[in-house]
Amino acid sequence: MDLCEFSPDYVRAIAPYQPGKPISEVARELGLDEAKIVKLASNENPLGLSPRARAAIEREIAELGRYPDGNAFELKAALSARYRVAPERIVVGNGSNDLLEMVASAFLAPGRAAVYSRHAFAVYPLAIQARGARSIVAPAREYGHDLEAMAAAITPETRVVFVANPNNPTGTFAPGEAIERFLARVPPAVVVVLDEAYNEYLPVAARYDSVRWLDAHANLVVVRTFSKIYGLAGLRVGFGLMHAGVADLLNRVRQPFNVNNLALAAARAALEDREFIERSFQTNAAGMRQLEDGLRRLGLAFIASFGNFICVRFEPDARGPSAGRVFEGLLQRGVIVRPLGGYEMPDHLRVTVGTREENALFLDALAAVLARR
Ligand SMILES: *Cc1c(COP(=O)(O)O)cnc(C)c1O
């Protein structure tokens, strides 16, 4: 008897998420010094964490013998004040990934379906499939979300639509007006998850206020994270803003103590650390220009990005090496980037914007890999 055969087919068919290679693993495999490795593979904040968050963590260590506040009272109060949304409309998660899973748990099941775009964030199909629901993949337009196609893809079985704005891994962005038009088109019985993990990186001219739409759209769930600009990826904390009834549902499927003491304290401090957020924003903006300039000098095409990462194209049939060869070549030189075969983008590599020095090391390594062939 094989016990595993008793797991539902849809669970056994899940293809596990492929994370960016950890520094320690690359160091072990290639015999490199960890300190010399540059990891630009997981869209982490190259400045690390906010100093205020670090101080909050140190203070909170003394409390680790106790369970965290399962209702995240203080973090919700801070978020409530920041976004002018009542605390009962906020759900806090173990990373924003947790919010995506909670929405799937609350609304998806066998016989139901969820829509997302081709080349969208890989967690959506995982969350859908784990509930035995069907994935409907809408075609992309120039690697970005085609919101018209996504609305048209909604079937009577569809209960959730996932929209990543900006999207990871492509960095593409749909302007606020386009999202508003989309919301007007989606039936009210379909939950729209607006995943805004990179929202804080948007250039001023592109910013829009999705939180304002919550009043008119009871089916909207706005998801944000502390993993990106706030620099707390390792602590796992994110949140969702939504209708109180939807929040109540998510709280039923949420693990009672899903966000730990350190994460709650750090997130609260990070939210108030304006100086760190501004420095992270400026570092990213300057780094993005540096990478774009460097890539242009190397004659490489890339997808214009609104996030803290950029997708570079390596034409397989031109004179240059394939994306796979470039990935391996960079790894040999201690630079970790992200291959995108799993996103049906085998000719692209995704590179996270690092510090000025890290970006320069990446561009030098890339030039060397291209020259060697
Ligand atoms: C990084 C990312 C997240 C955030 O994940 P966490 O679980 O909060 O670390 C969510 N959505 C997208 C599109 C992302 O790129």
The ligand as a Tripos MOL2 file, in Angstrom:
@<TRIPOS>MOLECULE
LIG
   15    15     1     0     0
SMALL
NO_CHARGES

@<TRIPOS>ATOM
      1 C1          7.0800   38.9050   -2.8960 C.3       1 LIG1
      2 C2          5.6510   38.8500   -3.2860 C.ar      1 LIG1
      3 C3          4.6770   38.6670   -2.3370 C.ar      1 LIG1
      4 C4          5.0340   38.7100   -0.9040 C.3       1 LIG1
      5 O1          5.2100   37.5310   -0.3240 O.3       1 LIG1
      6 P1          5.3380   37.4890    1.2590 P.3       1 LIG1
      7 O2          4.6350   36.2310    1.5700 O.co2     1 LIG1
      8 O3          4.6520   38.6860    1.8170 O.co2     1 LIG1
      9 O4          6.7800   37.4710    1.5480 O.co2     1 LIG1
     10 C5          3.3490   38.6390   -2.7250 C.ar      1 LIG1
     11 N1          3.0100   38.8070   -4.0120 N.ar      1 LIG1
     12 C6          3.9200   39.0180   -4.9460 C.ar      1 LIG1
     13 C7          3.4880   39.2500   -6.3410 C.3       1 LIG1
     14 C8          5.2680   39.0280   -4.6170 C.ar      1 LIG1
     15 O5          6.1840   39.2150   -5.5540 O.3       1 LIG1
@<TRIPOS>BOND
     1     1     2 1
     2     2     3 ar
     3     2    14 ar
     4     3     4 1
     5     3    10 ar
     6     4     5 1
     7     5     6 1
     8     6     7 2
     9     6     8 1
    10     6     9 1
    11    10    11 ar
    12    11    12 ar
    13    12    13 1
    14    12    14 ar
    15    14    15 1
@<TRIPOS>SUBSTRUCTURE
     1 LIG1         1 GROUP 0 **** ****
